Amino acid sequence: MNVFFVYINLIKKPTSNTKCSALIVVILYYNLFGGSDMSFKITKKETENKTIRFPLELISKIEENIKGEDISFSRFVILACEYALKNMEKKDKNINIEYKKIDKKDEQQVRDLINTVISGLEKKEFFIPYEEWELKRLFDEEYAPLHGAYDGDKLVGMAQLYIDQEMLKEFKEVLKIADYKVCELGGNLVLSEYRGMGITSNLQKMQYELGKELGFDYIISMAHPENIGSLKTLRKIGLEYVKTTSVANGHLRDIYCKKV
Ligand SMILES: CC(C)(COP(=O)(O)OP(=O)(O)OC[C@H]1O[C@@H](n2cnc3c(N)ncnc32)[C@H](O)[C@@H]1OP(=O)(O)O)[C@@H](O)C(=O)NCCC(=O)NCCS
């Protein structure tokens, strides 16, 4: 086995809203079959060799995680770097996000946001599509107060707090809290280029506070068991996993709950 080179370029780049961000660029090229037809070659001219000392523990962790996956060490590291760069760009953008109730004048923006996010879902089961009657109640405060995240005038994210007790009846029974006042976090949709910036977390914090102000006893929410991002936002605001069950005609959901 020939190890040809290992490269890491460590850049510390302060940004406006993060004190410091670290970017590690690694290209590792190794050949298990030196000189044979199965040699792994980087053929693209636009690559360049860089050398860096790579912590052994990190090498082991990466190798352990890509074992059995169809990805090389170098490809993994390049993807990680691209992810880090994208994330840094997004964090910079976050400065300008404004959170507020969505006014009816922005109804078309809400509908466009819903259509864009739903049509681009990683898995269509992640979001139960709105029915027309739900769209008609988007601005009905008795049903579900609606908050938005704006980049300037552009609506980039939204969230609803479902408060209508009749609509929540099924979930209250499932959770054995039928006699309490329960509200539900839902309608979480963020444009893909604005994800991972804390937008949903901020909107959910606002709604949690609203639920508290309105005197609710419990706050619940649910997400598809594979919707990692959505589940993470629920745990972040302190909701706890209760059970996995099938809701609304066969949609699998992890149910989360918290006493307010
Ligand atoms: C789910 C969704 C609303 C999350 O919105 P978001 O604004 O990107 O969420 P946040 O930025 O507040 O993320 C909160 C945490 O989850 C993490 N996260 C978000 N998406 C993630 C993903 N796909 N994989 C792993 N972690 C993810 C964030 O990094 C963040 O973690 P951190 O606090 O440790 O940095 C958004 O991805 C989306 O619109 N998805 C499509 C529609 C959907 O599935 N809606 C939910 C239906 S239940």
The ligand as an SDF file (V2000), in Angstrom:
LIG
                    3D

 48 50  0  0  0  0  0  0  0  0999 V2000
  -36.7780   21.0870    8.7850 C   0  0  0  0  0  0  0  0  0  0  0  0
  -36.5000   22.5540    8.4840 C   0  0  0  0  0  0  0  0  0  0  0  0
  -37.7810   23.3450    8.6780 C   0  0  0  0  0  0  0  0  0  0  0  0
  -35.4020   23.0510    9.4460 C   0  0  0  0  0  0  0  0  0  0  0  0
  -35.2320   24.4310    9.2560 O   0  0  0  0  0  0  0  0  0  0  0  0
  -33.8410   25.1790    9.5470 P   0  0  0  0  0  0  0  0  0  0  0  0
  -34.1270   26.6320    9.6100 O   0  0  0  0  0  0  0  0  0  0  0  0
  -32.8330   24.7340    8.5790 O   0  0  0  0  0  0  0  0  0  0  0  0
  -33.4810   24.6250   11.0020 O   0  0  0  0  0  0  0  0  0  0  0  0
  -32.3890   25.2500   12.0040 P   0  0  0  0  0  0  0  0  0  0  0  0
  -31.3800   25.9910   11.2290 O   0  0  0  0  0  0  0  0  0  0  0  0
  -33.1100   25.9860   13.0750 O   0  0  0  0  0  0  0  0  0  0  0  0
  -31.7570   23.9190   12.5630 O   0  0  0  0  0  0  0  0  0  0  0  0
  -31.6690   23.5640   13.9140 C   0  0  0  0  0  0  0  0  0  0  0  0
  -30.5810   22.5450   14.0760 C   0  0  0  0  0  0  0  0  0  0  0  0
  -30.8230   21.4120   13.2260 O   0  0  0  0  0  0  0  0  0  0  0  0
  -29.7110   21.2080   12.3610 C   0  0  0  0  0  0  0  0  0  0  0  0
  -30.1960   20.7620   11.0620 N   0  0  0  0  0  0  0  0  0  0  0  0
  -31.0800   21.4100   10.2700 C   0  0  0  0  0  0  0  0  0  0  0  0
  -31.2930   20.6730    9.1650 N   0  0  0  0  0  0  0  0  0  0  0  0
  -30.5180   19.5590    9.2840 C   0  0  0  0  0  0  0  0  0  0  0  0
  -30.3180   18.4070    8.4750 C   0  0  0  0  0  0  0  0  0  0  0  0
  -30.9660   18.2650    7.2960 N   0  0  0  0  0  0  0  0  0  0  0  0
  -29.4750   17.4500    8.9230 N   0  0  0  0  0  0  0  0  0  0  0  0
  -28.8490   17.5830   10.1090 C   0  0  0  0  0  0  0  0  0  0  0  0
  -29.0040   18.6440   10.9400 N   0  0  0  0  0  0  0  0  0  0  0  0
  -29.8300   19.6070   10.5110 C   0  0  0  0  0  0  0  0  0  0  0  0
  -29.0420   22.5670   12.2490 C   0  0  0  0  0  0  0  0  0  0  0  0
  -27.6890   22.4430   11.8780 O   0  0  0  0  0  0  0  0  0  0  0  0
  -29.2220   23.0810   13.6510 C   0  0  0  0  0  0  0  0  0  0  0  0
  -28.2780   22.4650   14.4990 O   0  0  0  0  0  0  0  0  0  0  0  0
  -27.3300   23.3330   15.4650 P   0  0  0  0  0  0  0  0  0  0  0  0
  -28.2520   24.1620   16.3080 O   0  0  0  0  0  0  0  0  0  0  0  0
  -26.5960   22.3050   16.2250 O   0  0  0  0  0  0  0  0  0  0  0  0
  -26.5020   24.1510   14.5360 O   0  0  0  0  0  0  0  0  0  0  0  0
  -35.9990   22.7750    7.0340 C   0  0  0  0  0  0  0  0  0  0  0  0
  -34.9400   21.8830    6.8060 O   0  0  0  0  0  0  0  0  0  0  0  0
  -37.0560   22.5330    5.9680 C   0  0  0  0  0  0  0  0  0  0  0  0
  -37.7400   23.4590    5.5400 O   0  0  0  0  0  0  0  0  0  0  0  0
  -37.1860   21.2670    5.5420 N   0  0  0  0  0  0  0  0  0  0  0  0
  -38.1900   20.8950    4.5460 C   0  0  0  0  0  0  0  0  0  0  0  0
  -39.6030   20.9260    5.1100 C   0  0  0  0  0  0  0  0  0  0  0  0
  -39.7370   20.0630    6.3490 C   0  0  0  0  0  0  0  0  0  0  0  0
  -39.2850   18.9240    6.4000 O   0  0  0  0  0  0  0  0  0  0  0  0
  -40.3960   20.6400    7.3720 N   0  0  0  0  0  0  0  0  0  0  0  0
  -40.6220   19.9940    8.6460 C   0  0  0  0  0  0  0  0  0  0  0  0
  -41.8190   19.1640    8.6170 C   0  0  0  0  0  0  0  0  0  0  0  0
  -42.0910   18.3550   10.1710 S   0  0  0  0  0  0  0  0  0  0  0  0
  1  2  1  0
  2  3  1  0
  2  4  1  0
  2 36  1  0
  4  5  1  0
  5  6  1  0
  6  7  2  0
  6  8  1  0
  6  9  1  0
  9 10  1  0
 10 11  2  0
 10 12  1  0
 10 13  1  0
 13 14  1  0
 14 15  1  0
 15 16  1  0
 15 30  1  0
 16 17  1  0
 17 18  1  0
 17 28  1  0
 18 19  1  0
 18 27  1  0
 19 20  2  0
 20 21  1  0
 21 22  1  0
 21 27  2  0
 22 23  1  0
 22 24  2  0
 24 25  1  0
 25 26  2  0
 26 27  1  0
 28 29  1  0
 28 30  1  0
 30 31  1  0
 31 32  1  0
 32 33  2  0
 32 34  1  0
 32 35  1  0
 36 37  1  0
 36 38  1  0
 38 39  2  0
 38 40  1  0
 40 41  1  0
 41 42  1  0
 42 43  1  0
 43 44  2  0
 43 45  1  0
 45 46  1  0
 46 47  1  0
 47 48  1  0
M  END
$$$$
